[in-house]
Amino acid sequence: MSEIKKRLSSILESPKHNTEEKLEKVCHLLDQEISYFNWTGFYFKNGDKDELKLGPYVGAPTDHTIIPYGKGICGQVAVSNETFVVPDVHQESNYLSCSIDTKAEIVVPIFKDGQNVGQIDIDSHTVDPFTAEDRELLEWLCNEVSKIL
């Protein structure tokens, strides 16, 4: 994991790219390096509205470009301010299906100045794939992303 962290840091610290380009590169790197990350994207608070707006992502197109707070896993994380790991999305009652192939999801919030400003959302086509190391990496990443927002 430390090699991935170095590469992610390099992307986030690059003076050549704007924030959106950096986030897109982060999505691509995670998608390429972690085989069970099958949809990787960012959602951010949509202005002063209680909803999330889709940011850069890699994976199949999604209809969920706007997600109200409280709805689905992403919407729940916007309210709870806590990482949410869902080993099997079919066991989750408040789940927004992006793809029939999605079996598991992890969503990690991004905080800036103490405020929940967004999140990274990762879907997997494998049941229960996410490890403690994945969670730690993504929580570290979200802390690093907050520094460029």
LINFENTA-V679649 format. One record per backbone hydrogen bond with DSSP energy under -1.0 kcal/mol. NH is the residue of the N-H (numbers start at 1). CO is the residue of the C=O. If there is no record, write none. Layout:
nh:NH co:CO
nh:NH co:CO
//
This chain:
nh:5 co:1
nh:6 co:2
nh:7 co:3
nh:8 co:4
nh:9 co:5
nh:10 co:6
nh:11 co:7
nh:12 co:8
nh:13 co:9
nh:22 co:18
nh:23 co:19
nh:24 co:20
nh:25 co:21
nh:26 co:22
nh:27 co:23
nh:28 co:24
nh:29 co:25
nh:30 co:26
nh:31 co:27
nh:32 co:28
nh:33 co:29
nh:34 co:30
nh:37 co:34
nh:38 co:123
nh:39 co:123
nh:40 co:58
nh:41 co:121
nh:42 co:56
nh:43 co:119
nh:44 co:53
nh:45 co:117
nh:46 co:51
nh:47 co:45
nh:49 co:46
nh:51 co:49
nh:52 co:67
nh:53 co:44
nh:54 co:65
nh:55 co:42
nh:58 co:40
nh:65 co:63
nh:67 co:52
nh:69 co:50
nh:70 co:75
nh:71 co:68
nh:75 co:71
nh:76 co:72
nh:77 co:73
nh:78 co:74
nh:80 co:76
nh:81 co:77
nh:84 co:107
nh:86 co:105
nh:89 co:103
nh:91 co:88
nh:92 co:89
nh:102 co:99
nh:103 co:124
nh:104 co:124
nh:105 co:86
nh:106 co:122
nh:107 co:84
nh:108 co:120
nh:110 co:118
nh:112 co:115
nh:115 co:112
nh:117 co:110
nh:118 co:110
nh:119 co:43
nh:120 co:108
nh:121 co:41
nh:122 co:106
nh:123 co:39
nh:124 co:104
nh:128 co:87
nh:135 co:131
nh:136 co:132
nh:137 co:133
nh:138 co:134
nh:139 co:135
nh:140 co:136
nh:141 co:137
nh:142 co:138
nh:143 co:139
nh:144 co:140
nh:145 co:141
nh:146 co:142
nh:148 co:145
//
